[in-house]
Amino acid sequence: MLKPLDYVSQIKPYVPGKPVSELERELGISNSVKLASNENPLGPSRKVVKAIKEFLKNPSEIGRYPDGGGYYLRTALSKAISRKNIPLTIDNFILGNGSNELIDIAVRTYMTHGDEAVMANPSFVVYSMAVRSVGANAIEIPLKDDFSHDLIKMSKAITKNTKMVFVSNPNNPTGTINKKDEFRRFMTDVPDDVLVVVDEAYYEYVTDKDYPDTLKYLAKGRNILILRTFSKAYGLAGLRIGYGISKPEIITEMNKIREPFNTNTPSQICALTALKDKAHLKKSIKLNEEGKVYMYSELDALGIKYIPSQTNFIYIMLQSSSFDLYNALLKEGVIIRPVGPKEIRVTIGLKEENQRFIDALKKVGIK
């Protein structure tokens, strides 16, 4: 029997939700609402849809390999994100099949068997999966009482074997952020030979003015990798495209590991179009804020505890089993995500989708 490496066999695979169509078939329901994966309920903008339709009109382009380096998109990103005091060039950017792939590339570039990476728990499960996949050790530090990263304990957990620290900010699944002062202290405590990976997948949704400006640390020459994505606020989750921002020398090393054609032509075209469509981004953010206000008020009225969020989802704590609630809501045509024994994560959707969730919650009567 062919056996995997010991450390690979110990990894728990990521378990995605079933396709909506399959759940509806199994349960005999229709018109279900998916609030499980933190997608933008508006989807892509009309300009993005138009761009991909135009691409499909040219069959010869479909038969050609994509731009392996993503030249035009990286150029656009460098112009959009640069500031007078923080100039960025195309060499500061790397594209990935979602920012998820960039986590894996960073780990494979800088870590090997016996190394350590420090991260929070609970946080994005892919960090520990990527680290363990190369035989390295994931050092998981519990969140603080406010459900944000305990950056003090995380910095103290760094040893001579630590090669990387992951900071999900805002954190998934709790929706919390670490603020400027604590992040500044953290960066002071982290040794220069440790790569700080800051996952800012929900960056566009953050409204707290005390949110750290991580680009400042890059400008100071720190070893930091900032991850962002087009999957969330830009509504391109199905196209799988994200990007990393770092020092050119770090990007150069990561490109040695990156697959030659890891992002496809349609995803690059749509991301480039989405980046320019500021009106759609603004509309998406506004819808999310309105949805949060509604959800908070309804959850308060039901006496259900939740964590105020800086993202497009809400972390909810129950008095009973999250999996019982998940199954009960499924029968009502509402799909949410259990993230702990008594914790669920619910995406903020369209107005009518949020109402469906609250109505279903009232109907099943589980708190």
N, C-alpha and C positions, 0 to 999 in steps of 0.2 A: 504493500500500500504506500502510495506517495504521501509523505508527511510534510507539512509546512515547517518552517523554523519555529522553535518553541515560543518566541515572543510574538510571532504572527498569530499562532493558534490561540493566544490569550486575549487577542483584541476582540472586543464586542463590535460587530458591524453596525453601521448606521442603519436604522430601520425607517425607511420613508413610509409615508402613508400610502394606502392603496389609491389607485386612480378613482376619481369621483364616480365615473361611470360604472366601475366594478362594484363599489359600495352600494350604489343605487340598485344594481341588479341583484346583489345578495340580499338586500333588505327589502326589496320591493317598493322602493320609494322613488320620488322624482323631485326635481327642482331643489336639490340640496344646496346648502351654503357651506363653502369651505373657508374656515377661519383658523387654519392650522399651520400655515407655512409662511406667514408674514409677507405675502405678496401685495403689491399695490393693486387695490380693487379696481382702479381705473384702467389698469393695463398700460400699454404704450400710447404715446400721443398719436394724433392723426398724421402728423408729419413723419413719424417713424413708420407707420403702416404704409404710407405713400412711398417712402424710400425703399422698403423691402419689395413692394410691388414693382417698382421700377427696375430693381435688380433682377427680378424673376423674368422680366421681359427679354433679358439678354442671355439665352441659353449658353452661349460660348463662355461667359464668365463663370457659370456654375461648374463647368468642366475644368476650370483652372484652379490651381492651388491658391489659397489666400495669401495675402501679404504676411509673411512669417513674422516680421518685426512690428507690424501694426503701425507703420510710419505715420500715416495721416491722423490716426486717433491719438497716438502718443504726442504728436505735435500739437494737436488741438488741446489736449489735457495740459500740456506744459504752458500754453498761453492762457488757458482758463484759470489755472490754479496759481500761477506765478504772481508775485507782488513786487513792488518796487524794492522792498527790503529783503525779499526772499525770491530771487530769480531762479527759475527752474528751466531745465532744458529737456529735450527728448530723452537724454541719457539718464534722467532721474526716474524714468517710468518703465514698468514692465507690465504686460497684459497677461491675464490668466483666464482659464475656462471657469469663470467665477473667481472671486477672491479665494474661494475654497482651494483651488489648485495652487495658488501662490503660497498658501500655508505649507502644502506638501513640498513644493519646490524649495522653500526656505529651509525646511527641516532637512531635506536631502542634501542641500548645499553645505550646511554648517554642522550637522550632527551625525553621530555614529554610535555604535554599540558602547554602552556604559556612560554616555553623556547624560546630562540632565536638562530638563526644561521646566521652569516654574510657571504655574497657571492657577487660576481660581477654580473653585468648585462650589456650585454648579456654574458652568460656562459653556461655550461652544464645544461640543464633544469632539469635533474634528481635530482640535489641538492635540489631545492625548492620543487619538488614533494615529495621527501622522508621526508623532514622536515615538510611539511604541513600534511603529512599522519599520523603523531603522534600528531597533534593539536598544533605544535610549529609554530613560526613565522619566515619567511624567510626575512631577512633584506638585500635588494639588493642595491648595490652601483654601480653607473654608471662607466664605464671604463674611463680611461684617454684619452686624445686627440690622443695618439699613440696606442689606442685600447688594452692596457694592463691593468691589475688590478691596481686600485688606492689603493695601500696598506696602504697609510697614512690615507685616509678617512675610509678604512675598519677597521683599528685598533681603530680609534676614535669612530667608531660605536659600539664598544664592550661595553656592560653594565653588570650589575650584573646578568642579566638574560641570558647572552650569554654562551652557552655551546660548541659551535663549530664554526670554521671559515673554509670555503672552498676556496682553491686556485687552480684553474685549470692552470697548468703551464707545457707545453704550453696551452694556452686557446683555448677552443672550443666554438664558431666557428671562432675566429679571427686569430688563429695561432701564436699569440704573446707570448712572455715570459716576466716574471719579472726577473731582473738580481740579481747578488749576493749581492751587497751593499744594494739595497732597500729591498731585502728579509731579510737580516741580521737585518736591522733596524726594520722591521716589527716584526720579532721574538722577538726582545728586548721589543717591545711595547705590545705584547700579554701576558696577565696574565697566570700564570702557570696552573690555573684551567680551561683553555679553550683548547679544543682539536683542533689542526690545521691539517686539512685534505688536503694534497697536492696531487692532481690528476695528475699523470705523465703518462697518457695513451700513449702519443706520445714521451715519453722519448728517445727512440732509434733514433728518427729522428732529434733530436736537434744537431745542428752543432756550435752554438754560444758558445765560450769558457767562456763566462761570465754567463753561466747558473748555478744556485745555486746547490750546493751539499747538498741535504736535509739529507743525511745519517749522516752528521756531527752533526746535531741538535739532531738526535736520539742518537748518541754516547754521547752527553752531557746530556742525560736524559730528554730531552724535551718531552712534550706530543704531539707527532706528529704521524700521520698515513700517510704513503706514499703508494699511489695506482698505480699499474702498470698492464699491461695486455699482453696477447698473441694474442689479437684480431687484432692488427694493424701491426706492423713491422714483426711479426712472421707469419702472414697470417692465423690465426686460428679463425677468427671471428665466423664461424658457429659452433664451438665447445664450445664457451662461457666459457672461463677460464681466470681469472685474479688473482692477489694476492696483499695482503697488507703487509707492513713492519712496525712494531712498537715495543714498549716495551712489554716484555712478559706479564706484568700485564694487559695491554690493550688488547692484543690478547686473553688472558684467558677470559676476560669479554665478548669480542665479540663472542667467541666460545660458550658461553652459549646461545646466540641468533641464531647462525648459524644452519641451518638445518643439520641433521646428515649426509646425503649423497648429499650434494649440488653440488659437481662436479663429473661427471661420469668417468668411467674407461677409455674410449677412449680419453677423453679430457686430463686426467692426463698423459696418455702414450704419446700422441702427443706433449703436452707441454714439457715433459721431453726430448723428442727427438729434438724438435725445439730449446730448450735452448742450446743443445750441437752443433747444426749445425750453426756455426759461419759464414761459407761461404755463406749460403743462406741469413742470416741477412745482411751481407755486400753487397751482390748483390741487395737486396731490397732497402737499403739506397742509393746506387749508382744510381739505376734507378730513385729513387725519386728526387735526386739532379739534374740529367740530365733533368727530366721532368719539374722541377721548372724553370730552365734556359730557356727552350723553351717557357713555358707558360708566363713567365715574358716578354720576348722579343716580343711575339705576342700581348699580352695585351697592352704593351707600344705602339706598332705600331698602335693599334686600338684606342688609347687614352682612354682606360678604366682604372679606378682607382682600385687599389688592395692594400692589406697589405702584405708586405714581410713575409713569413711564416717560422716557425721552425717545421712544421708538414708535413703531406702528403696531405694537402689540401690548398686551397687559398680562402681567403675572398675577395669578389669582390663587389664594390659599383657601382651601376648603376645610370643613370639619369632618368630612368623610372621604371615601376612596375616589381619587381622580379618575380611575379606570371605570368605576361604576357610573360616574357622571358622563364620561366619554361615551360609553355604550348607550346610556339613556338618551343622550343628545343625538346620537347617530340615528336612533329610531324616529327622531323628530326632524331629521334631515339637516342637522347642524354638525359640522365636523370641527373639532377643536384638538389641541395637542396636550396629552398628559405629559408632564415633565418631572413628576415626582409622585410619591405615594398619595399625597394630598394636595398636589399643586398642578395647575393647568396653565397653559399659555394660549391666549386668544388674540387673533389678529383683529385689528380695527378695520372693518370693511366699509361698504357703502351704507348709507343710512338705513335702508331696508334690511340689509344683512345684519347690522347691529341689533335692530329691533327683533329680527328672527331669533337671534341668540338669547336675548333677554326674555322674550316670550317663552322660548323653549325651557330656559332655566326656571322660570316661574312654574311652568307646567310639570316638569319632572320633580320639582320640590326638593332637590338635593342642594345642600349648602356646603 
